Amino acid sequence: MLQFIADNIGTIVISALLLAVVIGIIANMAKKKAKGESMSCGCGCSGCPSASICHDQTGQGKN
């Protein structure tokens, strides 16, 4: 078992780093969703040509 780890340490380290990045991205998305922030863009709705698609006339999101 130790020989396998020693032979593949580079792959294991890179895989662990990639997994940490993916978990961080998912956690950030979940946190934004819990706060009610938009996940499609971060620039706000003022001046957005697609604002009417995302929001109805009352200002409440369809999401």
Phi, psi and omega in degrees: 000316179295326178294320177300314180296317180296322180288333187240024184299321179297314179296320180295316181295313180298317179297320179295320178294316178297319178298319178296320179295315180297316179297320178296318179296315180296319179296320178295318178296319179295321179295317178295320179294321179295328178280348181087014180281153178290140177257354182279322176208162182248015188261356181086175186262346182292123179081004180277126180291344181257013183299325181290337178283321183281328188232144175275187186292337181277353180090358178275138181288152175277348184288000000 
